[in-house]
Every structure is written in C-alpha cells, then in structure tokens.
Amino acid sequence: MLDILLPSTDAVVALQFAGLATAVAVGIWLARRTRDLLRLVIGLGLLTSGLMAIRAIH
C-alpha cells in the first residue's frame, strides 16, 4: 500500500495517474448535472494532478 501512495518506480506512477484519471472521469460523469459539484470534481482532479507533477519534478 505504501508503494502506491509513494511510488518508487515509473510503472507505479503510471498506474497512479491512470487511477486518478479514471476517478476524475467517473466523478465528472456522476456530477454532470450539478454545475458546482462538477467544478469541485474538476478542481480536485487538477489539484491532485498538480501535486503529482510537483512530486515528480522534485
């Protein structure tokens, strides 16, 4: 479980990104009728992907 949260290989990072993309896509689909909830889901997805990018650069 720790390897998924703090990956040490590139394969786990790709798996982590695929999981994030899937979760955001499902969240967008579930929140498609409520504009505010849709913005929240998209914002959380962008925030999480940004944190992943910062961690990858660092």
GIPEKA-V433873 format. One record per helix or strand of 3 or more residues. SS is the DSSP state (A for helix, B for strand). FROM is the first residue (numbers start at 0). TO is the last residue. Records with the same first field share a line. If there is no record, write none. Layout:
BEGIN
SS=FROM-TO  FROM-TO
END
This chain:
BEGIN
A=1-4  9-29  34-56
END
